């Protein structure tokens, strides 16, 4: 199996859970030093590849190198992702393109090339990491990120209908606020955050459990599930204003 963005946060915890349950994991990330730490910890259970999933050339190289090693990929977890806080018109264009290249183009390309092999074998699985942001009407101050995650959820749900009858299991993992290195988030939960901010471990455990239960969408945390349900009944204009207030508060903390 492959996990992208495996060097830290949710990706690192997913690696730990799958490896501890007997899965051979291909860990992909940009930071070689972090990958070397993973290799030392898990040894023969993990193979590491230092690649940038925002670059289509790196993805093509990854695919060819895996083929050369005769490794059969039975599960792909597209976890690598990024995003920026700030007003759309103030954020550097390179940052917007980085988000689109990683969250959309890279994920789509990686899914496409491995999905073809899985369909030929009539078995396999793909987990795309979206977000609770995927369900919102928009994300002021994080517009490109929210839009990219809406794309991930939409694509994943389409693949459910296209591929599951061909033997390929598909799931979207949609975590809410999580204590990771992601900008605006602290690696430690403080005060009331313990009630609505999940840990990477909690997200990974929910993902593992729901995938093997055959679910198509995994939303870690009871509060996140409730919020997504309630969102259906809130006017889109109100949703946008609510999200803006939340993001403005985060921006002040940066």
C-alpha positions, 0 to 999 in steps of 0.5 A: 500500500501507498501513503502520501504525506506520510512523514507527519500528522495524519499520514504518519499515524495512518502508517503506524496503524497499517504497518502494525496490522501487518501491511507493507507500506510505501511511505511517500513524502518530501522530507527525506530526514523524516522518511529516514526516521520512519525507515529506522522505526519500521525497518522491513515493514516500510519502503520510503520514497522521497517525492513531491506529489505536487509534481507530475514528474515525481508521480510518474517516477514513483509509479515506475520505480514501484513497478521495477520493484515488482510491488503490488499496490493494493491500497492507495491513500492520497493524504498529502495536501496543503493550504494557505490562510489569507485573502485570495487577492493577497495570497501569492499566486505560487501558493494558490498553484501549489495547493491546486497542484498537490490537492487536485492535480497530483491526487487525480494523477496518482489515483488514475494511474493506480486505479487502472492497475487495480481494475485490471486485477479487480481488487484494491482500494483508494482512500482520498483525504478530503475534509469537513471543509468539503461540505461547506458552501465556501471557505473565505480566507481559505477559498482555494483550499476549501474548493480543492477539498470539495473537488476531492470529495466530489471525485471520490464519490463519483469513483464509488459508483464507477469502480466499486462494482469492479472490485475496487473499494473507494472512501473519502476521509473527511477530518475536521480540525486536527492537531497537526503541523497544518497552518493555523493548527497547534500540535497540542489541543488546549482548553475547549479544543479537546472537544472539537479538535481531533488528534491525528491518531483519532483520525487514523483509527477512524479511517482504518475502522471505517475503510474495513467496514466498507464505508464510502465516507469517513468523518472522524469525531461525533461532533464533526458528524453532527456539524455536517448534518446540521450544515444541510439546513443552514443557508449557504450565505450564513455558512460562508459568514460563519466560516469567515469568522472562524478563519479570521480568528485563526488568521489573527493567531498566525 
